[in-house]
Amino acid sequence: MDEPHADPRDELFEIATSVRALVEWYDSTGAWGLPLAPARDVEPAYPAAEPHAAPPPPNPRAAAPAADRRPVPSDSTFAQPAQFTPPPERAQVPQYVPPAPPAERPQRPAAARPEARTPEARIEQLRVLASEVASCTRCRLAERRTQTVFARGNPLSELCFVGEGPGVEEDLAGEPFVGPAGQLLDKMIAAMGYRPGEVYICNIVKCRPPENRKPQPDEMEACKGYLASQLELARPRYIVALGATAIQGLLGTTEGITKLRGKWKMYRGTPVMPTFHPAYLLRQPSAKREVWTDLQEVMARLGKKPPARG
Ligand code: SF4
């Protein structure tokens, strides 16, 4: 026990010095707040922190000389920091799972269709295909069409003409090549020796592009499965591709019609003759001679002769 002080002011000074040393130690260890008495009858939630093994280092800000300081109390009241109780665990937020993208509508592979052996079965399957096309919304051309335009003529013909896509008249009539270009095409077909309706006529896309623009590549891509099925069921011996879009849609080429016309190509085993579109001939009548040369090539393969002029 310490010696009693003769002068109470000495004792007061000693107490003040001790309190100051304690506060400075707290300050140096980062402690804050008033110490709490430990709950001795309650198990701590976590193991108690190790008390500092070494006494706190001297604080340079301490005004009193070291000899005047009382030793820091070793009582656990001060050595044990206040227990921290963590907040209850947050409920697990379920992870966001993005919805699965809509399954792409598969292009019906031609081989998946039951084989149509008889002409009647082929015609029936073409009718089914046309009704499937009538409700198609695979591309943006569906938004502004009046109706789809599937084909006209004899689906069992040896010869098929493939054009670009429906125009205004075709969109209203529901048949391909019924406008001025169609009338010129009919004259060309008659010059080859065919009666009206004897050949098969269809297009690369089945819906009218707005403002009679050219179909865009993604629209042609969306529609090409229909044409593939259509030609597989029709089974023409020869195809005439009318214009750049027709031959590009059939062959997937980017070459222009001027370079391609008059040269035989192959589409899935069927010979194709590229030539100018009748609409081009309306603007450029001098090109009719070249088209007639191309059509004569086709006639020679088919063993056809132009009808005698009466
Ligand atoms: S153009 Fe062809 S793919 Fe596009 S909506 Fe018409 S039928 Fe369908």
Boltz pocket constraint, residues with backbone or C-beta under 6 A from the ligand:
constraints:
  - pocket:
      binder: B
      contacts: [[A, 133], [A, 136], [A, 137], [A, 138], [A, 139], [A, 140], [A, 141], [A, 142], [A, 148], [A, 204], [A, 205], [A, 206], [A, 207], [A, 219], [A, 222], [A, 223]]
      max_distance: 6.0
